[in-house]
């Protein structure tokens, strides 16, 4: 049963839409403004939000921004009696699934909601399939079916869902980079760069330039500016191999 959240400062619209969608079998909750919607979402997620644009305190556009920062999978349909092309364009740019003008036909809105949920379900299924495919592909490179290895696979999948710095320890040749790549490939960053660098293979002066980049003219031979690996891996993953071999002075610089 899909969970809908209806956000509108006009009580009449909230009541009418509640009746319409509850009759179709949806679980419906309501909020009179954006702040109330956020409070509702913190208690329980929604599959789709139907939100007015003009509301006091927090309007629908600000709510949309907040929702997208929390969860890109929630369907969002915007509605307004004061619609303009610019407003609709901004809503779509921020990730709205559809935009309807008040007053609207209930059947039209029901169709929009159903299609949005179906489209979102397909996207979610495709993402899950790609994740499973990547997991299988990376596991082929990490050999082992013992209980310890199964625990490692589970740990990799858990860590991949987090946005955190990860320390991977182990003897040389045990596959630390394979684990790092598997974490990257299973994460939301999979379509962004994975950049490994062996910190023990470069002297500090060269390592600093590789990691942080440099501006044109910063030193002899710097004929042009170059981005460092931290910048190149933005929104992706940088794997600092053998970080323990890095000097303490360099370790301080990367903190």
Helices and strands as residue ranges (DSSP letters): E 3-7, H 11-23, E 27-31, H 34-43, E 48-52, H 60-70, E 75-80, H 85-93, E 98-101, H 106-139, H 147-160, H 176-186, E 194-198, G 199-201, H 204-212, E 213-214, E 226-227, H 229-232, E 237-241, G 243-245, H 248-254
